[in-house]
Amino acid sequence: MPERVLTVSPERLDGWLAGFAQRHGATTHRAGPDVVVVEAADGAVASCAVPFPPLENDDTEQPYDGLIAHATRERRIAVLLVRRGGYAAGVFAGTRLVASKVGSRHVQGRTAAGGQSQQRFARRREKQTREAFEAAADVAARVLLPHVAGLDAVVTGGDRAAVDHVLADRRLTALATLRDRTRNAPHLAVPDPKLAVLEATPATFRAVRITLSEPDVAP
């Protein structure tokens, strides 16, 4: 059966699962700490990645109530977005942004020039990049670290190498450790980190990712 991956907001998950059963027949499910697998009568399968696992239990009277309650729970999440020349750090309580800072530093683009001019340009660009990452680390330390004891998870986005460089700052060890322990969280693909981009991230990091396999329908 062909597979496709889709994302569903926690608030829509109950309706999506009900629609899955309506389309494919009676369902059964297996709940694990990281994934809930829903199988339908016609062979369709929906594997729901548990957001911010583990799912501690699913011992509820109604199917999927445990997953839905887990997905809709309000969590305190730190978000760090870094791209070359731009950065954003924020703390969310559920979908509400409670602390944030965004900024940018000029980093020159690439050039086709050669010789000594190219070497000078490369050194200047390297210095600008280093200063931009240092500024991003300063902001992460100022905005995120005061909340670290109460965080449920750290979510990152933008350029992976840039994020890793920033989190390598010794001040941010606690954030880096929590990021590495955050299972099933996507690395967010974002444009230049502006405030509006940061504010929109809960729609992605809270979403339930579902791998859907459906039987081919004969013409």
N, CA, C and O of each residue as an XYZ file, in Angstrom:
876
protein
N       0.849     -1.191      0.000
C       0.000      0.000      0.000
C       0.888      1.246      0.000
O       1.891      1.287      0.713
N       0.536      2.247     -0.780
C       1.324      3.474     -0.777
C       1.194      4.204      0.554
O       0.150      4.150      1.204
N       2.265      4.887      0.950
C       2.269      5.641      2.194
C       2.382      7.128      1.923
O       3.003      7.545      0.945
N       1.788      7.912      2.778
C       2.000      9.351      2.753
C       1.996      9.857      4.184
O       1.390      9.252      5.069
N       2.670     10.961      4.399
C       2.777     11.537      5.735
C       2.011     12.849      5.756
O       2.169     13.685      4.866
N       1.188     13.025      6.767
C       0.449     14.266      6.926
C       0.532     14.712      8.376
O       0.908     13.933      9.252
N       0.184     15.956      8.623
C       0.190     16.490      9.973
C      -1.209     16.969     10.322
O      -1.915     17.540      9.491
N      -1.589     16.727     11.556
C      -2.916     17.087     12.043
C      -2.745     17.828     13.363
O      -2.000     17.372     14.230
N      -3.412     18.944     13.528
C      -3.318     19.682     14.783
C      -3.952     18.868     15.904
O      -4.869     18.087     15.647
N      -3.490     19.029     17.136
C      -4.089     18.276     18.241
C      -5.597     18.482     18.358
O      -6.330     17.556     18.706
N      -6.055     19.696     18.066
C      -7.476     19.996     18.193
C      -8.316     19.304     17.131
O      -9.520     19.136     17.327
N      -7.726     18.899     16.018
C      -8.444     18.219     14.942
C      -8.265     16.708     14.974
O      -8.872     15.995     14.176
N      -7.436     16.216     15.888
C      -7.073     14.796     15.864
C      -8.273     13.893     16.092
O      -8.419     12.881     15.408
N      -9.136     14.240     17.042
C     -10.311     13.417     17.326
C     -11.175     13.268     16.075
O     -11.586     12.160     15.730
N     -11.450     14.385     15.395
C     -12.264     14.341     14.183
C     -11.581     13.582     13.064
O     -12.235     12.877     12.296
N     -10.240     13.726     12.968
C      -9.521     13.014     11.896
C      -9.621     11.503     12.112
O      -9.875     10.763     11.161
N      -9.427     11.043     13.333
C      -9.505      9.610     13.617
C     -10.911      9.070     13.399
O     -11.081      7.944     12.931
N     -11.928      9.876     13.740
C     -13.305      9.452     13.482
C     -13.552      9.323     11.984
O     -14.204      8.377     11.541
N     -13.036     10.266     11.204
C     -13.172     10.200      9.755
C     -12.430      9.010      9.163
O     -12.905      8.397      8.207
N     -11.264      8.674      9.726
C     -10.504      7.501      9.276
C     -11.348      6.234      9.448
O     -11.385      5.383      8.560
N     -12.024      6.115     10.593
C     -12.873      4.949     10.838
C     -14.082      4.932      9.906
O     -14.497      3.865      9.453
N     -14.640      6.081      9.620
C     -15.788      6.149      8.710
C     -15.403      5.715      7.301
O     -16.185      5.057      6.614
N     -14.206      6.081      6.877
C     -13.761      5.750      5.517
C     -13.343      4.294      5.378
O     -13.529      3.685      4.325
N     -12.768      3.731      6.460
C     -12.107      2.432      6.321
C     -12.702      1.316      7.173
O     -12.252      0.174      7.076
N     -13.691      1.610      7.996
C     -14.311      0.570      8.801
C     -13.792      0.544     10.225
O     -12.953      1.355     10.618
N     -14.311     -0.405     10.987
C     -13.976     -0.505     12.409
C     -12.468     -0.577     12.611
O     -11.748     -1.186     11.820
N     -12.002      0.061     13.694
C     -10.556      0.153     13.921
C     -10.171     -0.486     15.256
O     -10.973     -0.585     16.184
N      -8.924     -0.909     15.309
C      -8.270     -1.295     16.558
C      -6.980     -0.491     16.640
O      -6.501      0.028     15.632
N      -6.416     -0.389     17.846
C      -5.180      0.372     17.938
C      -4.235     -0.244     18.966
O      -4.651     -0.894     19.925
N      -2.934     -0.008     18.721
C      -1.875     -0.409     19.641
C      -1.141      0.860     20.055
O      -0.636      1.604     19.215
N      -1.092      1.093     21.359
C      -0.472      2.313     21.863
C       0.877      1.995     22.484
O       0.969      1.178     23.399
N       1.927      2.644     21.983
C       3.249      2.548     22.578
C       3.685      3.916     23.057
O       2.956      4.891     22.876
N       4.842      4.013     23.656
C       5.297      5.307     24.176
C       5.573      6.341     23.090
O       5.461      7.541     23.339
N       5.937      5.887     21.873
C       6.309      6.812     20.814
C       5.337      6.856     19.649
O       5.363      7.805     18.866
N       4.481      5.852     19.516
C       3.589      5.797     18.368
C       2.306      5.059     18.743
O       2.324      4.107     19.524
N       1.202      5.513     18.175
C      -0.076      4.816     18.290
C      -0.456      4.359     16.889
O      -0.641      5.178     15.989
N      -0.572      3.042     16.709
C      -0.863      2.468     15.400
C      -2.351      2.109     15.347
O      -2.842      1.329     16.163
N      -3.052      2.683     14.381
C      -4.483      2.454     14.221
C      -4.682      1.629     12.953
O      -4.250      2.037     11.875
N      -5.335      0.469     13.075
C      -5.580     -0.415     11.941
C      -7.079     -0.520     11.699
O      -7.860     -0.698     12.634
N      -7.473     -0.405     10.427
C      -8.897     -0.433     10.068
C      -9.259     -1.757      9.413
O      -8.391     -2.537      9.024
N     -10.566     -1.991      9.299
C     -11.071     -3.264      8.786
C     -10.610     -3.547      7.367
O     -10.416     -4.709      7.009
N     -10.428     -2.506      6.540
C     -10.036     -2.742      5.148
C      -8.528     -2.805      4.951
O      -8.055     -2.866      3.816
N      -7.770     -2.789      6.038
C      -6.317     -2.890      5.952
C      -5.586     -1.564      6.025
O      -4.357     -1.548      6.084
N      -6.297     -0.462      6.023
C      -5.647      0.845      6.145
C      -4.995      0.972      7.524
O      -5.507      0.462      8.520
N      -3.855      1.664      7.554
C      -3.104      1.837      8.802
C      -2.716      3.301      8.944
O      -2.220      3.918      8.001
N      -2.944      3.846     10.121
C      -2.502      5.203     10.442
C      -1.582      5.117     11.649
O      -2.024      4.798     12.753
N      -0.300      5.402     11.435
C       0.682      5.382     12.521
C       0.873      6.817     13.015
O       1.430      7.653     12.302
N       0.416      7.097     14.218
C       0.425      8.444     14.775
C       1.632      8.604     15.695
O       1.687      7.988     16.759
N       2.593      9.424     15.290
C       3.757      9.687     16.131
C       3.318     10.515     17.336
O       2.707     11.572     17.178
N       3.624     10.040     18.515
C       3.222     10.737     19.740
C       4.053     12.017     19.881
O       5.280     11.943     19.949
N       3.415     13.176     19.925
C       4.188     14.408     20.113
C       4.738     14.481     21.538
O       4.015     14.246     22.506
N       6.011     14.808     21.652
C       6.666     14.928     22.952
C       6.424     13.690     23.824
O       5.851     13.782     24.909
N       6.876     12.527     23.324
C       6.687     11.294     24.076
C       7.506     11.303     25.374
O       8.377     12.152     25.561
N       7.215     10.342     26.270
C       6.389      9.158     26.014
C       4.911      9.368     26.319
O       4.540     10.205     27.142
N       4.081      8.590     25.636
C       2.676      8.466     25.995
C       2.630      7.475     27.150
O       2.881      6.286     26.956
N       2.316      7.950     28.334
C       2.482      7.121     29.531
C       1.487      5.978     29.589
O       1.838      4.873     30.002
N       0.236      6.231     29.177
C      -0.739      5.143     29.157
C      -1.878      5.534     28.231
O      -2.061      6.709     27.913
N      -2.623      4.559     27.814
C      -3.817      4.805     26.995
C      -4.987      4.005     27.559
O      -5.843      3.514     26.824
N      -4.996      3.891     28.889
C      -6.039      3.100     29.563
C      -7.275      3.965     29.779
O      -7.606      4.323     30.910
N      -7.950      4.294     28.687
C      -9.123      5.150     28.750
C     -10.322      4.398     28.192
O     -10.166      3.437     27.439
N     -11.505      4.835     28.559
C     -12.707      4.142     28.127
C     -12.948      4.292     26.638
O     -13.371      3.340     25.982
N     -12.687      5.475     26.092
C     -12.904      5.720     24.675
C     -11.587      5.569     23.915
O     -10.543      5.993     24.411
N     -11.618      4.971     22.714
C     -10.390      4.818     21.935
C      -9.721      6.162     21.681
O     -10.381      7.151     21.363
N      -8.419      6.179     21.825
C      -7.578      7.329     21.488
C      -7.688      8.486     22.472
O      -7.013      9.498     22.280
N      -8.504      8.385     23.512
C      -8.605      9.499     24.446
C      -7.249      9.820     25.074
O      -6.925     10.985     25.307
N      -6.459      8.774     25.346
C      -5.147      9.001     25.937
C      -4.249      9.795     25.015
O      -3.569     10.722     25.454
N      -4.240      9.437     23.723
C      -3.423     10.151     22.748
C      -3.909     11.588     22.592
O      -3.100     12.515     22.548
N      -5.204     11.774     22.511
C      -5.746     13.121     22.315
C      -5.448     13.996     23.523
O      -5.059     15.153     23.367
N      -5.626     13.454     24.734
C      -5.320     14.223     25.938
C      -3.839     14.583     25.990
O      -3.478     15.692     26.385
N      -2.985     13.643     25.591
C      -1.545     13.897     25.582
C      -1.195     14.975     24.558
O      -0.414     15.880     24.850
N      -1.763     14.882     23.375
C      -1.426     15.829     22.302
C      -1.910     17.245     22.615
O      -1.252     18.215     22.241
N      -3.039     17.374     23.286
C      -3.618     18.691     23.547
C      -3.119     19.308     24.852
O      -3.476     20.443     25.167
N      -2.313     18.594     25.603
C      -1.809     19.119     26.873
C      -0.980     20.383     26.639
O      -0.198     20.453     25.691
N      -1.154     21.364     27.494
C      -0.346     22.584     27.383
C       1.060     22.310     27.909
O       1.233     21.858     29.041
N       2.046     22.585     27.087
C       3.439     22.379     27.464
C       4.219     23.688     27.344
O       3.832     24.602     26.616
N       5.316     23.749     28.072
C       6.206     24.913     27.970
C       7.381     24.492     27.088
O       8.193     23.649     27.468
N       7.453     25.096     25.909
C       8.415     24.694     24.878
C       9.309     25.877     24.526
O       8.825     26.981     24.280
N      10.606     25.637     24.504
C      11.556     26.636     24.019
C      11.818     26.391     22.540
O      11.985     25.249     22.114
N      11.853     27.458     21.767
C      12.109     27.368     20.326
C      13.321     28.226     19.999
O      13.392     29.391     20.392
N      14.270     27.648     19.278
C      15.448     28.377     18.819
C      15.569     28.199     17.315
O      15.737     27.083     16.824
N      15.483     29.305     16.589
C      15.606     29.312     15.133
C      16.872     30.064     14.760
O      17.105     31.174     15.239
N      17.687     29.463     13.909
C      18.927     30.117     13.496
C      19.145     29.889     12.014
O      19.095     28.761     11.524
N      19.385     30.968     11.322
C      19.887     30.919      9.956
C      21.051     31.892      9.877
O      21.204     32.753     10.743
N      21.865     31.762      8.850
C      23.032     32.625      8.748
C      22.574     34.091      8.691
O      21.955     34.523      7.719
N      22.886     34.836      9.740
C      22.525     36.246      9.769
C      21.233     36.548     10.490
O      20.909     37.721     10.674
N      20.473     35.540     10.910
C      19.211     35.792     11.593
C      18.932     34.742     12.655
O      19.359     33.595     12.521
N      18.222     35.121     13.704
C      17.943     34.194     14.788
C      16.691     34.647     15.532
O      16.314     35.818     15.500
N      16.058     33.682     16.202
C      14.887     33.970     17.024
C      14.849     32.954     18.151
O      15.115     31.770     17.942
N      14.517     33.425     19.349
C      14.382     32.553     20.508
C      13.080     32.897     21.202
O      12.749     34.071     21.369
N      12.336     31.866     21.609
C      11.074     32.124     22.270
C      10.666     30.984     23.177
O      11.113     29.849     23.011
N       9.822     31.293     24.126
C       9.255     30.294     25.029
C       7.740     30.352     24.878
O       7.131     31.418     24.957
N       7.151     29.190     24.660
C       5.705     29.080     24.480
C       5.086     28.338     25.660
O       5.624     27.338     26.134
N       3.951     28.844     26.122
C       3.075     28.101     27.021
C       1.876     27.698     26.180
O       0.994     28.516     25.918
N       1.842     26.445     25.757
C       0.861     26.039     24.758
C       1.169     26.734     23.443
O       2.249     26.558     22.879
N       0.219     27.523     22.956
C       0.445     28.280     21.719
C       0.776     29.738     21.999
O       0.957     30.520     21.065
N       0.858     30.111     23.264
C       1.064     31.513     23.637
C       2.547     31.793     23.825
O       3.215     31.113     24.604
N       3.059     32.784     23.120
C       4.461     33.178     23.227
C       4.623     34.069     24.453
O       4.060     35.162     24.513
N       5.402     33.592     25.440
C       5.512     34.316     26.711
C       6.834     35.052     26.853
O       6.951     35.927     27.711
N       7.826     34.730     26.047
C       9.104     35.439     26.065
C       9.749     35.248     24.704
O       9.692     34.157     24.137
N      10.362     36.296     24.177
C      10.956     36.153     22.846
C      11.955     37.271     22.562
O      11.940     38.330     23.191
N      12.814     36.997     21.602
C      13.736     37.980     21.070
C      14.159     37.513     19.695
O      14.524     36.350     19.519
N      14.117     38.401     18.719
C      14.607     38.094     17.376
C      15.666     39.118     17.014
O      15.690     40.225     17.553
N      16.530     38.740     16.104
C      17.583     39.658     15.690
C      18.226     39.205     14.404
O      17.933     38.124     13.893
N      19.099     40.034     13.888
C      19.799     39.694     12.651
C      21.163     40.359     12.651
O      21.361     41.389     13.295
N      22.081     39.779     11.942
C      23.420     40.321     11.717
C      23.734     40.168     10.238
O      23.432     39.135      9.641
N      24.330     41.175      9.654
C      24.653     41.111      8.229
C      25.771     40.104      7.989
O      26.832     40.168      8.610
N      25.512     39.176      7.078
C      26.526     38.234      6.610
C      26.513     38.282      5.097
O      25.487     38.019      4.469
N      27.654     38.618      4.511
C      27.719     38.774      3.064
C      27.456     37.453      2.353
O      27.780     36.379      2.859
N      26.858     37.557      1.161
C      26.647     36.386      0.332
C      27.925     35.927     -0.317
O      28.978     36.540     -0.142
N      27.834     34.851     -1.065
C      29.015     34.319     -1.737
C      29.358     35.169     -2.951
O      28.511     35.877     -3.497
N      30.617     35.083     -3.360
C      31.067     35.826     -4.530
C      31.905     34.928     -5.416
O      32.513     33.960     -4.957
N      31.925     35.265     -6.686
C      32.697     34.459     -7.640
C      34.103     35.004     -7.849
O      34.865     34.457     -8.646
N      34.455     36.076     -7.142
C      35.778     36.672     -7.312
C      36.861     35.699     -6.880
O      36.610     34.810     -6.066
N      38.085     35.863     -7.427
C      39.165     34.959     -7.097
C      40.348     35.683     -6.505
O      40.299     36.891     -6.269
N      41.434     34.924     -6.261
C      42.666     35.511     -5.794
C      42.581     36.056     -4.381
O      41.794     35.581     -3.563
N      43.413     37.074     -4.103
C      43.474     37.642     -2.762
C      42.158     38.283     -2.361
O      41.771     38.258     -1.193
N      41.472     38.859     -3.344
C      40.172     39.466     -3.042
C      39.209     38.420     -2.498
O      38.478     38.676     -1.541
N      39.211     37.256     -3.105
C      38.348     36.165     -2.630
C      38.727     35.738     -1.216
O      37.854     35.456     -0.396
N      40.023     35.691     -0.931
C      40.468     35.282      0.393
C      40.056     36.296      1.453
O      39.618     35.925      2.542
N      40.203     37.591      1.124
C      39.780     38.624      2.068
C      38.276     38.543      2.312
O      37.804     38.676      3.441
N      37.542     38.324      1.234
C      36.087     38.209      1.359
C      35.719     37.028      2.244
O      34.839     37.145      3.096
N      36.382     35.890      2.051
C      36.078     34.690      2.833
C      36.358     34.930      4.315
O      35.582     34.493      5.166
N      37.452     35.616      4.635
C      37.772     35.904      6.033
C      36.731     36.844      6.642
O      36.311     36.675      7.787
N      36.328     37.830      5.853
C      35.317     38.776      6.358
C      33.982     38.059      6.593
O      33.310     38.284      7.599
N      33.620     37.207      5.658
C      32.357     36.476      5.790
C      32.405     35.529      6.985
O      31.418     35.401      7.710
N      33.527     34.872      7.198
C      33.677     33.976      8.342
C      33.539     34.753      9.650
O      32.893     34.282     10.587
N      34.145     35.945      9.718
C      34.048     36.776     10.920
C      32.601     37.210     11.157
O      32.123     37.185     12.291
N      31.902     37.608     10.089
C      30.508     38.016     10.228
C      29.633     36.854     10.695
O      28.743     37.035     11.527
N      29.888     35.666     10.159
C      29.116     34.487     10.558
C      29.355     34.166     12.025
O      28.411     33.880     12.761
N      30.600     34.211     12.450
C      30.933     33.921     13.848
C      30.240     34.916     14.785
O      29.697     34.532     15.821
N      30.266     36.195     14.408
C      29.621     37.212     15.237
C      28.108     37.014     15.284
O      27.481     37.245     16.318
N      27.521     36.584     14.160
C      26.077     36.325     14.127
C      25.711     35.162     15.046
O      24.711     35.230     15.761
N      26.508     34.099     15.033
C      26.235     32.958     15.902
C      26.426     33.324     17.372
O      25.679     32.858     18.233
N      27.416     34.150     17.655
C      27.631     34.595     19.035
C      26.447     35.427     19.515
O      26.024     35.304     20.665
N      25.919     36.263     18.645
C      24.746     37.061     19.003
C      23.539     36.160     19.259
O      22.769     36.403     20.188
N      23.373     35.125     18.440
C      22.272     34.189     18.638
C      22.414     33.451     19.966
O      21.423     33.247     20.666
N      23.635     33.048     20.321
C      23.864     32.375     21.598
C      23.575     33.308     22.760
O      23.013     32.880     23.768
N      23.951     34.581     22.640
C      23.656     35.557     23.695
C      22.148     35.675     23.920
O      21.679     35.704     25.058
N      21.404     35.742     22.824
C      19.946     35.858     22.935
C      19.343     34.594     23.541
O      18.462     34.681     24.396
N      19.805     33.426     23.111
C      19.295     32.178     23.681
C      19.565     32.115     25.175
O      18.706     31.685     25.945
N      20.755     32.541     25.591
C      21.082     32.534     27.010
C      20.194     33.506     27.782
O      19.755     33.200     28.891
N      19.929     34.667     27.205
C      19.147     35.696     27.897
C      17.656     35.350     27.950
O      16.993     35.603     28.955
N      17.130     34.767     26.858
C      15.688     34.544     26.761
C      15.277     33.154     27.248
O      14.261     33.016     27.928
N      16.051     32.131     26.908
C      15.626     30.761     27.168
C      16.115     30.203     28.505
O      15.374     29.503     29.195
N      17.353     30.510     28.870
C      17.910     29.896     30.071
C      17.123     30.194     31.349
O      17.018     29.310     32.199
N      16.562     31.401     31.526
C      15.786     31.628     32.746
C      14.580     30.692     32.896
O      14.059     30.532     33.999
N      14.136     30.076     31.801
C      12.974     29.195     31.823
C      13.339     27.715     31.815
O      12.450     26.863     31.844
N      14.633     27.393     31.776
C      15.030     26.028     31.461
C      14.503     25.014     32.477
O      14.183     23.886     32.103
N      14.407     25.387     33.733
C      13.958     24.423     34.742
C      12.512     23.992     34.525
O      12.129     22.890     34.918
N      11.703     24.855     33.900
C      10.299     24.523     33.688
C       9.956     24.074     32.296
O       8.778     23.911     31.980
N      10.961     23.862     31.434
C      10.698     23.490     30.050
C      10.355     22.010     29.920
O      10.921     21.158     30.606
N       9.419     21.729     29.025
C       9.120     20.346     28.663
C       9.989     19.872     27.505
O      10.270     18.679     27.393
N      10.418     20.790     26.644
C      11.182     20.391     25.461
C      11.836     21.621     24.839
O      11.457     22.759     25.114
N      12.825     21.359     23.997
C      13.464     22.386     23.167
C      13.311     21.970     21.715
O      13.671     20.855     21.339
N      12.779     22.868     20.903
C      12.577     22.628     19.476
C      13.441     23.613     18.706
O      13.503     24.792     19.055
N      14.109     23.138     17.662
C      14.982     24.002     16.871
C      14.522     24.052     15.417
O      13.726     23.226     14.970
N      15.040     25.037     14.692
C      14.692     25.172     13.286
C      15.666     26.066     12.564
O      16.496     26.736     13.178
N      15.553     26.070     11.237
C      16.465     26.851     10.402
C      17.573     25.990      9.853
O      17.330     24.869      9.406
N      18.774     26.496      9.883
C      19.940     25.777      9.381
C      20.486     24.874     10.486
O      20.881     25.359     11.546
N      20.509     23.573     10.241
C      20.914     22.625     11.290
C      22.325     22.894     11.790
O      22.571     22.900     12.996
N      23.258     23.117     10.855
C      24.642     23.355     11.263
C      24.747     24.628     12.096
O      25.504     24.682     13.065
N      23.985     25.651     11.717
C      24.009     26.900     12.474
C      23.452     26.691     13.879
O      24.013     27.199     14.850
N      22.350     25.945     13.995
C      21.769     25.656     15.312
C      22.772     24.896     16.174
O      22.961     25.226     17.345
N      23.416     23.882     15.602
C      24.394     23.098     16.356
C      25.544     23.975     16.826
O      26.038     23.817     17.942
N      25.969     24.901     15.970
C      27.065     25.806     16.329
C      26.650     26.667     17.523
O      27.421     26.831     18.469
N      25.455     27.208     17.481
C      24.985     28.066     18.571
C      24.853     27.267     19.866
O      25.285     27.731     20.921
N      24.261     26.071     19.800
C      24.057     25.270     21.004
C      25.351     24.683     21.555
O      25.366     24.142     22.660
N      26.441     24.787     20.789
C      27.736     24.338     21.295
C      28.311     25.313     22.317
O      29.272     24.989     23.014
N      27.721     26.515     22.407
C      28.139     27.475     23.430
C      27.963     26.830     24.809
O      26.907     26.271     25.103
N      28.981     26.906     25.637
C      28.962     26.209     26.924
C      27.837     26.688     27.832
O      27.365     25.938     28.687
N      27.407     27.928     27.654
C      26.310     28.423     28.472
C      25.008     27.687     28.187
O      24.114     27.649     29.032
N      24.901     27.103     26.997
C      23.636     26.532     26.541
C      23.594     25.017     26.650
O      22.764     24.373     26.009
N      24.487     24.435     27.462
C      24.551     22.976     27.579
C      23.214     22.383     28.001
O      22.806     21.343     27.483
N      22.530     23.032     28.935
C      21.246     22.490     29.404
C      20.213     22.486     28.283
O      19.419     21.552     28.176
N      20.219     23.522     27.447
C      19.289     23.573     26.314
C      19.644     22.509     25.286
O      18.760     21.835     24.756
N      20.933     22.355     25.001
C      21.355     21.351     24.021
C      20.987     19.948     24.487
O      20.552     19.121     23.686
N      21.159     19.678     25.779
C      20.824     18.359     26.320
C      19.334     18.087     26.201
O      18.929     16.991     25.813
N      18.507     19.090     26.537
C      17.063     18.916     26.443
C      16.632     18.774     24.988
O      15.723     17.998     24.693
N      17.266     19.510     24.067
C      16.966     19.351     22.634
C      17.227     17.909     22.201
O      16.417     17.313     21.492
N      18.350     17.358     22.626
C      18.712     15.999     22.224
C      17.776     14.954     22.819
O      17.647     13.858     22.273
N      17.120     15.280     23.931
C      16.210     14.336     24.567
C      14.777     14.472     24.059
O      13.916     13.655     24.387
N      14.529     15.495     23.266
C      13.178     15.745     22.776
C      12.899     14.839     21.585
O      13.368     15.108     20.479
N      12.147     13.779     21.797
C      11.880     12.793     20.755
C      10.670     13.213     19.934
O       9.771     13.890     20.433
N      10.657     12.804     18.672
C       9.541     13.020     17.737
C       9.314     14.487     17.377
O       8.343     14.795     16.685
N      10.179     15.401     17.824
C       9.994     16.812     17.480
C      10.670     17.089     16.143
O      11.834     16.730     15.966
N       9.980     17.713     15.202
C      10.603     17.991     13.906
C      11.597     19.138     14.017
O      11.423     20.042     14.834
N      12.642     19.099     13.191
C      13.480     20.285     13.022
C      12.729     21.183     12.040
O      12.449     20.775     10.913
N      12.407     22.390     12.462
C      11.493     23.239     11.716
C      12.181     23.878     10.505
O      13.230     24.509     10.634
N      11.577     23.705      9.344
C      12.055     24.374      8.129
C      11.408     25.751      8.084
O      10.200     25.867      7.877
N      12.204     26.787      8.276
C      11.662     28.143      8.358
C      12.466     29.081      7.465
O      13.642     28.830      7.199
N      11.835     30.170      6.999
C      12.583     31.219      6.311
C      13.366     32.047      7.331
O      13.540     31.609      8.468
N      13.837     33.227      6.948
C      14.570     34.062      7.890
C      13.752     34.253      9.158
O      12.579     34.618      9.085
N      14.351     34.014     10.317
C      13.585     34.028     11.568
C      13.127     35.436     11.969
O      13.888     36.195     12.570
N      11.914     35.767     11.640
C      11.265     37.001     12.066
C      10.277     36.657     13.185
O      10.025     35.484     13.459
N       9.723     37.683     13.825
C       8.784     37.441     14.909
C       7.572     36.655     14.428
O       7.116     35.739     15.111
N       7.049     37.005     13.259
C       5.875     36.294     12.736
C       6.192     34.826     12.478
O       5.339     33.961     12.678
N       7.409     34.540     12.037
C       7.829     33.154     11.798
C       7.874     32.393     13.122
O       7.390     31.266     13.214
N       8.460     33.017     14.146
C       8.515     32.391     15.470
C       7.114     32.133     16.017
O       6.836     31.051     16.536
N       6.235     33.121     15.903
C       4.883     32.994     16.439
C       4.102     31.865     15.774
O       3.185     31.306     16.377
N       4.457     31.527     14.535
C       3.728     30.497     13.788
C       4.227     29.086     14.070
O       3.604     28.126     13.616
N       5.324     28.922     14.800
C       5.913     27.589     14.960
C       5.048     26.585     15.714
O       5.167     25.393     15.430
N       4.182     26.977     16.661
C       3.379     25.945     17.325
C       2.529     25.108     16.375
O       2.257     23.941     16.656
N       2.110     25.688     15.261
C       1.306     24.929     14.301
C       2.080     23.724     13.781
O       1.483     22.728     13.372
N       3.405     23.814     13.796
C       4.230     22.693     13.330
C       4.679     21.804     14.474
O       4.526     20.586     14.395
N       5.234     22.385     15.547
C       5.816     21.519     16.572
C       4.761     20.837     17.443
O       5.066     19.843     18.100
N       3.532     21.346     17.464
C       2.464     20.680     18.216
C       1.730     19.630     17.371
O       1.030     18.781     17.922
N       1.879     19.678     16.067
C       1.098     18.812     15.181
C       1.470     17.340     15.373
O       2.606     17.001     15.704
N       0.475     16.480     15.155
C       0.681     15.027     15.198
C       0.994     14.564     13.781
O       0.194     14.749     12.864
N       2.155     13.967     13.616
C       2.540     13.448     12.304
C       2.001     12.025     12.136
O       2.239     11.151     12.970
N       1.274     11.818     11.043
C       0.622     10.534     10.795
C       1.130      9.949      9.488
O       1.049     10.578      8.433
N       1.660      8.726      9.578
C       2.038      7.983      8.382
C       0.832      7.121      7.998
O       0.428      6.220      8.734
N       0.274      7.422      6.831
C      -0.991      6.810      6.422
C      -0.770      5.840      5.266
O      -0.199      6.192      4.234
N      -1.240      4.610      5.466
C      -1.218      3.604      4.405
C      -2.651      3.207      4.112
O      -3.379      2.770      5.003
N      -3.057      3.362      2.848
C      -4.421      3.047      2.464
C      -4.409      2.079      1.289
O      -3.576      2.214      0.393
N      -5.323      1.100      1.274
C      -5.350      0.148      0.147
C      -5.751      0.844     -1.135
O      -6.553      1.778     -1.132
N      -5.183      0.377     -2.228
C      -5.569      0.912     -3.534
C      -7.036      0.586     -3.803
O      -7.530     -0.502     -3.510
N      -7.691      1.566     -4.364
C      -9.103      1.374     -4.697
C      -9.208      1.007     -6.178
O      -8.732      1.736     -7.048
N      -9.834     -0.123     -6.442
C      -9.959     -0.576     -7.837
C     -10.859      0.384     -8.613
O     -11.868      0.847     -8.081
N     -10.501      0.690     -9.879
C     -11.346      1.593    -10.681
C     -12.700      0.983    -10.975
O     -13.529      1.608    -11.637
